[in-house]
Amino acid sequence: MIGEIIRKKRKERGISLSELSRMTGVSKSYLSYIERGMKKNPSIEVIKRIFHSLNLPITMLSQDEPQKRHHTN
């Protein structure tokens, strides 16, 4: 899920939601909704701004991250 990727990378970089909001021009509450999966289809423009601010390649969107979540065997 895209929100999980964003949250993980934001935290790895030590960036708060408030700081990311200032960097992207996207409201803190909207960013929080994206990270928690409550906003399932944010626009590509918003995603580009977030990824650019976190120095992430947009190609990360095609990675198969969800499989890592389901290791409950």
C-alpha positions in Angstrom: 0.0 0.0 0.0 1.3 3.4 -0.9 0.6 4.9 2.5 2.8 2.3 4.2 5.7 3.1 1.8 5.3 6.8 2.5 5.1 6.4 6.3 8.1 4.0 6.4 10.3 6.3 4.3 9.2 9.5 6.1 10.0 7.9 9.5 13.3 6.5 8.2 14.3 10.1 7.3 13.1 11.5 10.6 10.5 13.8 8.9 7.4 14.6 10.8 4.0 14.9 9.2 4.1 18.7 9.8 7.4 19.0 8.1 6.3 16.8 5.1 3.2 19.0 4.9 5.4 22.1 4.6 7.6 20.4 2.0 4.8 19.3 -0.2 2.0 21.8 0.3 -0.3 19.0 1.2 -2.2 19.3 4.4 -1.1 17.3 7.4 -4.5 15.7 7.8 -4.5 14.6 4.1 -1.0 13.1 4.5 -2.2 11.3 7.6 -5.2 9.9 5.7 -2.9 8.6 2.9 -0.5 7.0 5.3 -3.3 5.2 7.2 -4.9 4.0 4.0 -8.1 6.1 4.5 -7.5 7.9 1.2 -7.0 5.1 -1.2 -6.6 7.0 -4.5 -4.7 10.2 -4.0 -3.9 12.1 -7.2 -0.7 11.3 -9.0 0.3 15.0 -8.6 0.1 14.6 -4.8 2.0 11.4 -4.9 4.7 13.0 -7.1 5.1 15.9 -4.6 5.4 13.5 -1.7 7.9 11.2 -3.4 9.9 14.2 -4.6 10.1 15.6 -1.1 11.2 12.2 0.3 13.7 11.8 -2.6 12.0 8.6 -3.6 11.8 7.3 -7.2 8.3 7.1 -8.6 9.1 3.6 -9.7 8.7 2.5 -6.1 5.0 2.5 -6.8 5.4 -0.6 -8.9 7.3 -2.6 -6.2 5.6 -5.5 -4.6 5.7 -4.2 -1.0 2.4 -5.7 0.2 3.8 -9.2 0.2 6.1 -8.2 3.0 3.1 -7.5 5.2 1.6 -10.9 4.9 4.4 -13.0 6.5 2.2 -14.4 9.3 2.8 -18.1 8.5 
